[in-house]
Amino acid sequence: MAQRKAKGALIVPLAMIIKDQKQLDWLKAGLTESDLKKISEGILTSAWYEIGLMDRAGNAVYRIAGQSKPELAFEFGQGILCKILLSIYRSPLVKNDPTEILARFADLYNGTWFQSGTASFDRTDSGGVFRVSEPEGVPCGIGFLHMLRGVLYRVIQENGGVEIKVACEEEKEEPTKKLTTLTYHLSWQSQKG
């Protein structure tokens, strides 16, 4: 089986927190010496990294800096993670049409950001359903669920959506359960004029 990889653009925001919070014991939080060395040398947004680095960094940031609070992971996704993705991928992610952009977002997930798993977006009358499937488990587990919820919210908002609702079926799962699918139900109103 090919090694699973994630694009550096997804790891940079995690690395920023780890580098900023040097006083925390990131080794106890689950990072390795090799992870810390890569992070201190700098993560390139355009480079591929083994998904384990993202998994360990995401879990450590969620548990330690985010205190395992879903709302903080949501804010991280909506804030710094989405800000970095929009700064790199603004052209394909901002067109003032949430439906079109969510389909493009799924395409970026499939091969541009991850070399494993799949994402899809299906339009519904009230918005749509965004699905992620990672047979070996989504990176960062429950933290990723909430980070991606924040990113999806912000992408809809950046494209003229208001009264946005993003709910994930798997939110009620045990925090330690290995998640292999994420199903987000999205709804919004289009901003008037």
Secondary structure, 3 states (H helix, E strand, C coil): CCCCEEEHHHHHHHHHHHHHCCCCCCCCCCCCHHHHHHHHHCCCCCCEEEHHHHHHHHHHHHHHHCCCCHHHHHHHHHHHHHHHHHHHHHHHHCCCCHHHHHHHHHHHHECCCECCCEEEEEECCCEEEEEEECCCCCCCHHHHHHHHHHHHHHHHHHCCEEEEEEEEHHHHCCCCCCCCEEEEEEEEEECCC
